[in-house]
Each structure stands twice: as structure tokens, then as C-alpha cells.
Amino acid sequence: MRIDVLTLFPEMFDSLRASLIGKAINKNLIDINIINIRDYSKDKHKKCDDYTFGGGNGMLMTPQPIYDAITSIEGYEKAHKIYLSPRGKVFKQNMVSSLTNFDHLILLCGHYEGVDQRVIDLLIDEEISIGDFVLTGGELPAMVIIDCISRYIPGVLGNSESVVDESFSDGLLEYPQYTRPSEFMGLKVPEVLISGDHEKVRKWREEEAKKITKQRRPDIMKN
């Protein structure tokens, strides 16, 4: 998969070189290209924002640098273009697999009060939010999406089956998990997990997942 990210702050994405995503980049399993929007500004000071028509607080990202940056990307016409926006559709686990169906994603990180609507109308396919809150920019949401998507690319995770049992994969939060030692600070691992009975373990995990989901996310249980 190829992901192009348009941002005013490319240095924020240096952290992607760490951990599993960094290994995936080095193995050419995922191609992440960070594009500085300021490089495409025709303003002599590389300015990318201006006051909004009609008044209002804050500045708005101007359309020209963004438009030129996106259209400079090879194959942008066929790429799925996403604007990270608080007013977008809330990002959920079931959206991850659908996004992995695209070979090429373009992620636009907004700043200030957002971007000129004409850029969205001309180029953007989808607006996505990572939650009902407002951040200073779209960089962190872009990294969240990249992290989620990369885990579903074959070869990124050491164990490809691990994505099957995690939270939200089956509509429930994940059950409690334990490792060695079998007793720690007086707390013991549940007997069923060391019984060797796989069917009992499966049922225990299912019930625990339902219990935790009901306690912490009753909205999920309702759905």
C-alpha cells in the first residue's frame, strides 16, 4: 500500500520510523510519503492560510497550495483521498478493512480553522474524524489511521492471527489476558486458562468479552 500525507508539519511524522511501522517501511510492505504543503505555496513567504470570508475567528488554509500538492502526486486521480476533519465520519474498526482495499491513500491534514471548502469539493472523497473532540491539526489522526491500517497489511505483524481476537474485531471489547508467572502479587491466573480445555477457554473469553463490553461500552452491546 502507498500512503501520501499532506501536512504543514512533516517533522511530526518522524515517529512513524519506529516500531512495527518502521519495520514495514524498511521491508517495503508499506510506502509512506510525507509532503510539505508549504513547498507548493506560490506566496513569497510560503504562506498557506488567510482570513475567512464572512468573518469569524481564526485563519483558514488556502486552496492553492493544497490543490497543487495533491495534483502533483502521481496517480492522485485513482487514489482514495481523505481529509482528516472533526466533522467527518467517526473512524471505527470496521472502516479499517475497507480502507485496506485501496492500493493508494492520500491523507490531508488540516490546521487552523480547517481548509477552504473548494478543495474538499474538487478533490476529497471522504472526511474522517477519529472522535468527538477537536485537535490542533490532522497529523495525529493521520498517524492513527496509518497505524490501524498497517496492522492489516500482510507481513507487518509477526502473527497475522492476532488481529482476529482483538477489541472490536468481533463487535466486542477484548477479554482479559495473562502471561507468566501464573501468580503475581497474590493474584492468580484464572484456572480455566491453564486447564488445557480449549473449548472452556473459548467460552470463558467470550463471556468475559461480553461482560467488559456491557460494563464499559453499553452502546456497543445495544448495537
N, C-alpha and C positions, 0 to 999 in steps of 0.2 A: 504494500500500500504506500501511496505517496500523499503526504500532507504538507500543504503550503500554508504558512501562518503569516498574516499581515498585522504588523504591530508598530507602535511608536517607540516601544521599549524592548528591542530584541535581546538585550542582555538578560532579561528576566527568564529566558528560555535556556540559559546555560545549564540549569539543573537537570534538563532532560538527558544530559550525557551520563547521568548517574544511574545506578541500579539496573533493573531489567530493561528499561527502555534504551539506556545507553548501550547495553549488550546487543539489543535488537538492531540498533542503528549500525553498530560495528559489523554485524553479521549480514547487513543489507536486507533484513527482514522488513524493515520499515524505513522510508525515506522522508525525513522531516527537514523542510526548507524554511528558514525564518527570513522574512522580507521586511525591511525597514521602510515604512510608508513615506518617511521624510525624504528618502532618496528620489522619490518621484514628484516631489513638490516643485512647482515652477516659480514659487516665490523665492526671491533672492536670499531671504533669511530661512528658507526651508520651513516656513510656517504652514501648519496643517489645520488651523482652527480659525473660527471667526464668530462674530455675534450672530444670534438667531434673528431672522425676520419676524416681526411682530412682537419683539421684546421678550423678556424672560431672563432668568438667572443663568449664568454660566455661558460657556462657549460650545460651539458645535464643530465637529470635524468636517472640513470642506470636501466636496465630492471629487474634485480633480485628482488629487494625489492618490486617493483610494481607487478610483476608476482606472487610472493609468497603471497602478501597481497590479491590480487584478488582471487586466487585459494584457499585461506583459508576460504573464505566466503561460508557458507552453501547454496547450490543451485545456485552457480555462473554460472553454465553451462546454466541454463534456464533463467537467468536474462538478461535484456537488458543493455548492458554495453556501457557507453558513456564517451568519452574523451572530456573535455572542451578545445577547441583549437581555436585560431584565424583563422585557415584555414578551420574550419568546416562549415557546412551548417548553415546559419543565422537563429537563433531561432525566430519564429513568432507564433502568436496566434493560427494559425491552427495546429501547431505542438503539442500544449499543450494537446488537447483532445486525440491525437493519443498516447501520452506518458502515459496518464492515463489508457490506455487499458492494460498496463503492471502491473502485481502484484509486480514485483521486479525490481528496477533500481539500477545500480551501476554507480556512478559518479566518474571519475578520474580527479583530479585537478593537472594540470601540473605546473611546475615552471621553472625558469631559461630560457633556450632556448627551453624547451619542454621535451618530453620523447623519449627514444630510439624507433625507428620505429618498432622493432621486437615485442614490447609489443602490439602495435596497430595491427600489422598483426596477432598475435596469439590470442588476446582476445577481442579487441574492435569491437563493432557492428556499432558504429556511432560516428562521430565527430561533435560537435555543437559549434557554436560561438554565442555570444549574440550581436554582432555588428561589424562594420568595424573599430575596434580600438584594441589596444593591452594593456592588463593589466599585472600586475606583476605576477599574478597566476590565477588559475582556481577556487579559492574559491568563489569569488564574483559571477561569472557566475553560479556556482553550487547553490548558495543561491537564485539567481534569478529564476532558473528553479524550485527549490523546492517550492518557494513561489507561482509561477504561477500554478504549478500542484496541490498544496494542496488546492487551492480555488475551484477546481473541484471535490474534494472528498466529497461525501455526508456527511453532518453533520458539515463540517468545517465552512461554512458561516451561519450566522443566517438566512439569506434569500437566499435560493438556486436560486431564480429567478434573483438575482442581477447580475449574470454573463451573463445573456442573453442580457442585454441592454448596456453593457459597450463597450468601444472602441475596434475596430477590430472584435467584435463578429459577426457583420454582414457585415464586409468589410469596414466600415466607422468609423471615429473618433466619439467620443461621443458628443452628443448635450449638450448645457449649462444646468445647473441645479441650482435650487434655493430652499431656505428654509425660515423660519420665521426670521425676520419680513418681511412683504410684501414691505416695503420701508426702505432703509438703505443708509445714507449719500446722500440723494436726488435721489438715483437710485431705481426704482420700478421694481417689478417682472412683466414680460410680462403678459398682461391681459388674454391672451389665457390660461395660466396655472392655472388661478383661475376662469375660466369660467364654469368649470364643464362639458364641452363638450369633452368627451374622444376622439372622432374622430378628432376634431380640434387639440387637444393636440398631438395626434399621428402624424398628418400631419406636425404640426409645428416642432416637434422634428426631423422628417425625413428630412425636408428641412434645418434645422439648422445643422444637421449632415453632409449633403451634402455640405453645404456652408463652414463649417470649414475644412472639408476634402479637398475640392478644393483649399482653401487658403493655408493650411499648408502642405498637402501631395498630391500634384497633381499626384505623381507617383501611389498612390493608386487608384485615380479616373480613371487614364488611364487604369489600370488593371481591 
